[in-house]
Structures are given as structure tokens and as C-alpha cells.
Amino acid sequence: MNRSIREVVAKRVKERPELAEYQAELVKTLKKVAREARHNRVVYSGSMCEIVDGEPMVASLMVSVPEVVNETTGESAVTSLDALMSILTPMDPGRRPTDPWRRVGLVDLPEAGRAARTEGIEDIEIPDDNRSYRAVMMQTFVPFPGSDPKVAVISASTPQLALVEPMLQLFDLITSTFRFVRRADLDMES
């Protein structure tokens, strides 16, 4: 995996030489994202980095399917919309525009149905570290169809705090394309 990340970044730097000074940081960041993805049962992950007005603009999106039963505690995961909405808590904005805040609500995804969503500015803890970072964050919790007791969690984030509303709009557009695909449908496409 580490070699493929280095190769992908090297290819991108060849295409976009202005990224050369960020190459080591991009590799480091993508390795970290990949480690987190594996640890968090991520089934899809995408990242982007563009240089805008001489500054890097980054964002990432992950789709994970958490365990239905916590292996450590034996507790069942929350999977119904009502239960999800009861544990997701809004947070009022602080004094500064970059202070944490969170909206909570229901959304309709065209091909996946109703889902619970949080969006706002969050302080995100760095795994295995005592630090955190502040990011624009959207999480959409999509219950699996039928009686399957699972939830797909679509998490999108960016550190671009000055672009909170445009980034939330972008995350919403991307998330609205989410759909469940049955394995049989994939086999027929092959």
C-alpha cells in the first residue's frame, strides 16, 4: 500500500509540478488516511488536493460500515433512524466563525432513502495522539435497506474553515449520489 501511495503521488506531481514542494506531506497524509481507513472498516475512500491561490486545498470522503456488535462491549450498534437521531446532538455556534458547531437533521438521498446527518465545524481527535484538528465535517448515516441491521456512514471533511458553507454544499452533492449496490448487480456488470 505504501509503495502504491508513493507512486500515485509521484505521478500526480509529474502532472502538476506545483505540487512538488508538498509531495512528502501528501504521501504522509495519504498513508495516515489509509491506516485510518483500514482501522475503521472503510469500504470507500477518496481524497483531493488542489493548489488554489498558491495554497493547498484538501478534502476527503470515506464510507464505512461499522460492526453491528461492538466486539469489546457486546453492545448492538444503533441502526434505526429514530435511534440515530436520538443520539446525534446539535451544537450552537461559538463567538468566532471557526468555533465548533453542529446541525443535525434528516435528509433524503435520491437512491438510498432517508438518512440522519450532522454537519458543521468539529474538533477531530487524531487516533493514537493527544492532539486534535478542527475541520468542516459532514457525516451521513444511511441505514441499510430491508432488515439488514447495518448503517453506512459517509464522512466528508476538510480543514478549509473559511469555506464552510461551500464545502458542505459540495459534500451534500457528493453524498446525494450514494446508493446501495447488491453483490448480484456487480456480478452482472462484470
N, C-alpha and C positions, 0 to 999 in steps of 0.2 A: 504494500500500500504506500509506504513512504517513498519508494522509488517512483511509483506512478504519479504521486503528487508533485514530486520534483520535476518529472518530465512534462507534465501538463503545464506547470508554471513556466518552465523554460520555453515551451512552445508559445505560450501567450506573450512572454516577454519579447520573443523574436518578432511576433506580430505587432506588438505595441512597445517599442523601445523605451517610451517614457515610464514604463513600469519597472525598468531595470533596478533603480535605486531601492525599490520596495520588494525585490524578489525574495530575499531571505525572510522578511517579515510575512510575506504572503505564504511561503512554504510553511513557516512555523504556525501561522494561524490555521491554515487548512489541515495540518496534521492534528492540531488540537480539536478542530471541529470533527474530524473523522474519528478520533478517540471517543469524544463525547457521543457521537452518533452510535457507535458500536455499543457503548455502555447503556444508552437509553433506548435500545430496541428501535432504532430509526430504520424505516423502510424506504425513505427517500430523503435526499438532502441536496440542496443547491445553494451555491454562494455566488456572489458577484462582486467585482471590484472594478471601478472605473475611476479615471482621473478627471475631476471636474474642477476647473479653475485652478489647476495645479495641486489639488488636494485629493487624496484617495477617498472614494465613496464606496462603502461596503455594506452589504446586506446578506442575510442568509435565511433560508427556509428549510424546515425539517418536518417530516411527517413520521410520527412514531405511533406504535401500538403497544401501550404499556401492558404488563402482566395483568390478567384478570384477578389473580390472587397474589397478594404480597407473600413471597416465599419466606420472609423473615417473621412477619407477624401472623400470617394466615388469614388476614382480613381480605374481604372481597373488595375489589375496586368499584368505584362509583361509575355507573354506566348509563343511567337514565337521565334525560334532560332535566326532570324535576330535581333529582338528587344533585346533579351538577350545578344547577342554578342556586341550590340552597347553600353550597359551599363556596361559590365564587363571590368574592366581596369587592364592591366598588371602593375607590379611594378618592376623596376630594383632592382637587389640585392644591399645591402649596402656594407660597407667595411668588416664587420665581417661575417663569415658564418651563424651566428644565427640572423642577422638582417632580418627584414621582406622583402619579395619579393613575386611576384605572376606571374605565367604564365597563359595565357588564351588561350583556343583553343576549337576546336570541336573534339568529339570522337564518335566512332561507338560502341554502346552496342549491342552485338550479338542478344539479344531477345527484345530490346526496341528501336533500331534505333539510329539516330543522337541525340547528346546531347551537350550542352555547358558545359565547365569545367573550374574551376580555381583551381590552386594548388600552394603551396608554404609555406612560413612561415608567419603567420598572428598574429597580436595582437588582441585578442578576448576580448571584453568588458564583464565583469561579470554583468548580469542583476541585477538591484536594488543595485548596488555597484559602487563606484568610481574607482575601480581597473580593471585591465585587466591582462591577462596572454598571453604568447607567445606560439604558438603551430604550429606544422606541420598540414596543413589543406588542404583538398580536398573537393570541392563542385562540384557536377554534377547536372545539371539542365535538366531534361528529360520531354519534352512536352508530354502530354497525347496523345494517338492515336486518329485519326479521328478529329472531330470538337470540341471535349471537350476542353474548354479553361482553362486547368489547367496544372500545372508543378509539377512534383515530384522533390524534392530537396534532394539529397543524400549527407549528410555531414559527413565526417570522419576526426577525429583529434587525435593527441597525443602530449604530451609535450616533447617527446623524440627528441629534436632538433638535437642531434648528429647522428640520424638515418633517416634524412630527405628523402633521395632517396629510401632506402629500405622500409620505411613506405609508401611512395607514391606508390611504386610498389605494396605493399600489398593492399592498398586502391583501386588501379586500378583493381586488380584481383577480389576483393570482389564486387566492383561496376559493373564489367562486367557481373555478374550473375543476375543483376536486370532485372525483367520483369513485365509487367502488367498482372494481373490476373482478368478476368471478374468474377463477383459475381456468374454467372450461372455455371462457371467452378468449383468454390468452392463448390456449392451445389451438383454437380455431384460427387465430390470426397468424400462427406460425406456418 
